Amino acid sequence: QVQLVETGGGLVQAGGSLRLSCVASGSIFSINAMGWYRQRPGKQRELVATNTPGGRTNYVDSVKGRFTISRDGAKNTVYLQMNSLKPEDTAVYYCNAQIRLRAVDVYNDYWGQGTQVTVSS
């Protein structure tokens, strides 16, 4: 009923930039927070950044000042601009959204399939 599709991953050299996009589609009534998580090799999935409908943002300390999350509410889309990338940013990046479906009274978490970001040194 709901799909989150991420695009924009790839291979980049250290110091470079990438922009991730995630579009939510389906029988969506409303979306609360949207965000990005990542899973680095051998590590657990971790929060990278979140964005609420009111525009409040939250970042993990390791990306503050380098990554910027933004969203387009009209397009049900969230972006992650990643600058000054480091090899330790290499991970699979997942989009997450808290979505309320039509005729459903609660918000549930939905996830994208993930997009690989590889930063070479």
N, C-alpha and C positions, 0 to 999 in steps of 0.2 A: 504493500500500500504506500510505502514511503521509500524513496531512494535518495541516497546522498552520493554524489559522484564528484570525486576529487580529480583535479588536473593540475599540471604545472611542475611535477617533480622532475628529477633528472640528475645529471652529473655536472658538477661545477667545481672550479678550482677554489682553493681557500682564498677568502677575501671577496669572492663573487657574490652574486645575488640571484635569488629565485623568488617567484611569486606563485603561491598555491591558491587555487580556487576550489570552492565546494558549493555545489548547487543542490538544494533539497527540492524534491518534486513528489507529487502524489496527492492524496486526499488530506491536505494540510489545512487545519483550521487556524492555528497560530503557532509561532515558534518563540520560545523563551530564549535561553542562552544558546549561543553557538560557540564552538571552540575547536582548537586543534590539540591533539595529543601526538606523542611519538613513542616509538619503541626502538631503542638502540640495540645493537647486537648484544645478546647476553643479559639484557636489562629488562626490567618490567616497564610496561607502558606508563608514561608520565604526562602530566598536563604541561602544555607549552603556553597556551594563551586562551582566554575566553573573552567573550563580548556579550553583554546583555542588551536587551532592546533599548534600554535607557542610555546606552553608550558607555557603560562602565566596563573597563578592561582590566584584566589581570594577567600577569606574566610570571613564568618561572624566572628566578633570579638570573639564571645563566643566559637568558636571551634578552634581558632588559637592555634597551638602548640599541639593539640590533634588529629585532623583529617588531613588526607592527601588525596588529589584527584590526580588520575593519569589516563592515557588513553592509549589504544593500538589502534592506528589508523588503523592498518591492520585488526584488528578484530572488528572495530566499537564498541569498548567496553570502558566503563568508570568505574572506581573503586572508592570506598570511604573507606579508612582504618580509622576506628574509634577506638582510644585508650583512656584509662582513662575515660571511659564513666560515665556519671552522670545521676541521675534520671531525670533531666530536659532535657536530650537528648531524652527522650521518645517521639516518634512521628511516624507518617507515613512518610516515606522517598520516594520521587518521583525523578525519573530520567528525565532529560530534555535534548533535543538535537535540535540544529538548523540545519535542514536538507534540502538539495536541491535535489529534485527528478530528475530523468532523464527527459529531454525535458521540464523542468521547470526552469525559470530564477531567481527565488527568493528562499530565505531560509525561511522556516516556522518552528514554534515551534511544537515539538512533545513531548508527555508525556508518561511515563510508568504508570502502574496501581497502583503502590505504594507498599511498603513493610513495615511491622510493625516492629519497633524497640522498645523494652521495657527494661528499665534499672531499676532493683529493688535496693532498698536501703539496 
